[in-house]
């Protein structure tokens, strides 16, 4: 019997990131360029690391509270 585990992706595409944040792709690219949204590049592919996205969001939330 083969065991399979369901695991969340380590990185998501720009489109998936935009969907998760309820933003447009253009806004996500602006956040990358202007706000330091973390990305990893694999050749021409640009991916957003899920864990770093959470950290980045939490930091923004804390900054807005102060």
Buried (B, 14 or more C-beta within 10 A) or exposed (E): EEEEEEEEEEBBBBEBBBEBBEEEEEEBBEBBEEEEBBBEEEEEEBBBBBEBBEEBEEEBEEEEEE
